[in-house]
Amino acid sequence: MILRGFTRHDLAAFSGYRNKPEVARYQSWSTYSTEDAEAFFEQQHGLAFNADDTWFQIAAERKEDAALAGDVAVHFFDGGLQAEIGVTFDSIYQGQGYAWEALSRVIGLLFEDLKKHRIVATVDASNLRVQHLLEKLGFRREAHFRENIFFKGAWSDEYGYALLASEWRKQKR
Ligand SMILES: CC(C)(COP(=O)(O)OP(=O)(O)OC[C@H]1O[C@@H](n2cnc3c(N)ncnc32)[C@H](O)[C@@H]1OP(=O)(O)O)[C@@H](O)C(=O)NCCC(=O)NCCS
C-alpha cells in the first residue's frame, strides 16, 4: 500500500466504491455520486494534516497497479492529544489484508510520529467486519451505546473502541 493525500484523479474510483451498496451499508451515506466526490475533494483540498478538529482523508493505493483500494479517515481532536479513525475499502479489495496494513501504518504514524495518547473508533454494532479488524489491531471495545443513532430508518446500537499508545507499544514488543 502507498498511503497519500487524495488527488482529483482519484475521484472516479472513490465515488465508484463508496456508491456500492455493500460498502455504504454501515456508512453515513447510501449513495455516493461524482458530485459528492467533487465536494469532498474541495473540502479536503489544502487541509493540513494533524490540524485539530478536522477530518483528514488518506488514500490507500495498491503498489503493484496504482489502483485506489480504499481510504482511511483521521479526525484530530482534543488539542492534538487524541485521534479518531474511520476506514472504507472497495469490496473488491476487502479480505486481503489491505485495510489491516493501511490502518496499522496510520496507527503507527499517529502514535510514534505524532505522539497521540489514544485512538478511538465508533462502529455500528452490526458491522462485524470492522469490529474484527479493530480487534486484530489491538483495539478494546469499551462502550456499548444502545440505540444512540437513528440510522437508515431505524435506531441502531454503536460500539466505542479505543487503543492507547501504551497498549500499542506493548503489543509491538
Ligand atoms: C471494515 C473493512 C475495512 C474491513 O476490511 P477487510 O478487508 O475485511 O480487512 P482486511 O482484509 O485487511 O483484514 C482481514 C483479515 O486479515 C487480517 N490481517 C491481514 N494482514 C494481517 C497481518 N499482517 N497481521 C495480522 N492480521 C492481518 C485481519 O486482521 C483480518 O483477520 P482474519 O484473517 O481473521 O479475517 C471493510 O469491510 C470495509 O471497507 N467495509 C465497508 C466500509 C465500512 O463499513 N467501514 C467501517 C465503517 S466504521
PDBQT file of the ligand as one rigid body, heavy atoms in Angstrom, charges set to zero:
ROOT
HETATM    1  C1  LIG A 201     -14.381  -2.745   7.546  1.00  0.00    +0.000 C 
HETATM    2  C2  LIG A 201     -13.438  -3.135   6.429  1.00  0.00    +0.000 C 
HETATM    3  C3  LIG A 201     -12.423  -2.020   6.204  1.00  0.00    +0.000 C 
HETATM    4  C4  LIG A 201     -12.698  -4.420   6.843  1.00  0.00    +0.000 C 
HETATM    5  O1  LIG A 201     -11.768  -4.698   5.838  1.00  0.00    +0.000 OA
HETATM    6  P1  LIG A 201     -11.218  -6.138   5.445  1.00  0.00    +0.000 P 
HETATM    7  O2  LIG A 201     -10.926  -6.077   4.005  1.00  0.00    +0.000 OA
HETATM    8  O3  LIG A 201     -12.094  -7.197   5.978  1.00  0.00    +0.000 OA
HETATM    9  O4  LIG A 201      -9.861  -6.157   6.271  1.00  0.00    +0.000 OA
HETATM   10  P2  LIG A 201      -8.511  -6.987   5.973  1.00  0.00    +0.000 P 
HETATM   11  O5  LIG A 201      -8.624  -7.899   4.822  1.00  0.00    +0.000 OA
HETATM   12  O6  LIG A 201      -7.380  -6.038   5.934  1.00  0.00    +0.000 OA
HETATM   13  O7  LIG A 201      -8.397  -7.820   7.274  1.00  0.00    +0.000 OA
HETATM   14  C5  LIG A 201      -8.983  -9.068   7.248  1.00  0.00    +0.000 C 
HETATM   15  C6  LIG A 201      -8.165 -10.067   7.972  1.00  0.00    +0.000 C 
HETATM   16  O8  LIG A 201      -6.782 -10.053   7.718  1.00  0.00    +0.000 OA
HETATM   17  C7  LIG A 201      -6.062  -9.874   8.956  1.00  0.00    +0.000 C 
HETATM   18  N1  LIG A 201      -4.710  -9.448   8.657  1.00  0.00    +0.000 N 
HETATM   19  C8  LIG A 201      -4.311  -9.009   7.454  1.00  0.00    +0.000 A 
HETATM   20  N2  LIG A 201      -2.988  -8.781   7.456  1.00  0.00    +0.000 NA
HETATM   21  C9  LIG A 201      -2.531  -9.085   8.708  1.00  0.00    +0.000 A 
HETATM   22  C10 LIG A 201      -1.268  -9.078   9.327  1.00  0.00    +0.000 A 
HETATM   23  N3  LIG A 201      -0.177  -8.739   8.659  1.00  0.00    +0.000 N 
HETATM   24  N4  LIG A 201      -1.197  -9.425  10.628  1.00  0.00    +0.000 NA
HETATM   25  C11 LIG A 201      -2.289  -9.771  11.302  1.00  0.00    +0.000 A 
HETATM   26  N5  LIG A 201      -3.528  -9.835  10.759  1.00  0.00    +0.000 NA
HETATM   27  C12 LIG A 201      -3.652  -9.490   9.472  1.00  0.00    +0.000 A 
HETATM   28  C13 LIG A 201      -7.023  -9.031   9.585  1.00  0.00    +0.000 C 
HETATM   29  O9  LIG A 201      -6.784  -8.770  10.875  1.00  0.00    +0.000 OA
HETATM   30  C14 LIG A 201      -8.283  -9.878   9.380  1.00  0.00    +0.000 C 
HETATM   31  O10 LIG A 201      -8.287 -11.123  10.070  1.00  0.00    +0.000 OA
HETATM   32  P3  LIG A 201      -8.873 -12.559   9.639  1.00  0.00    +0.000 P 
HETATM   33  O11 LIG A 201      -7.892 -13.228   8.727  1.00  0.00    +0.000 OA
HETATM   34  O12 LIG A 201      -9.038 -13.313  10.902  1.00  0.00    +0.000 OA
HETATM   35  O13 LIG A 201     -10.180 -12.297   8.902  1.00  0.00    +0.000 OA
HETATM   36  C15 LIG A 201     -14.201  -3.423   5.124  1.00  0.00    +0.000 C 
HETATM   37  O14 LIG A 201     -15.106  -4.461   5.374  1.00  0.00    +0.000 OA
HETATM   38  C16 LIG A 201     -14.963  -2.213   4.583  1.00  0.00    +0.000 C 
HETATM   39  O15 LIG A 201     -14.375  -1.316   3.960  1.00  0.00    +0.000 OA
HETATM   40  N6  LIG A 201     -16.294  -2.212   4.779  1.00  0.00    +0.000 N 
HETATM   41  C17 LIG A 201     -17.159  -1.153   4.229  1.00  0.00    +0.000 C 
HETATM   42  C18 LIG A 201     -16.976   0.155   4.921  1.00  0.00    +0.000 C 
HETATM   43  C19 LIG A 201     -17.226   0.071   6.412  1.00  0.00    +0.000 C 
HETATM   44  O16 LIG A 201     -18.220  -0.485   6.872  1.00  0.00    +0.000 OA
HETATM   45  N7  LIG A 201     -16.319   0.697   7.151  1.00  0.00    +0.000 N 
HETATM   46  C20 LIG A 201     -16.417   0.787   8.594  1.00  0.00    +0.000 C 
HETATM   47  C21 LIG A 201     -17.154   1.999   8.988  1.00  0.00    +0.000 C 
HETATM   48  S1  LIG A 201     -16.924   2.327  10.715  1.00  0.00    +0.000 SA
ENDROOT
TORSDOF 0
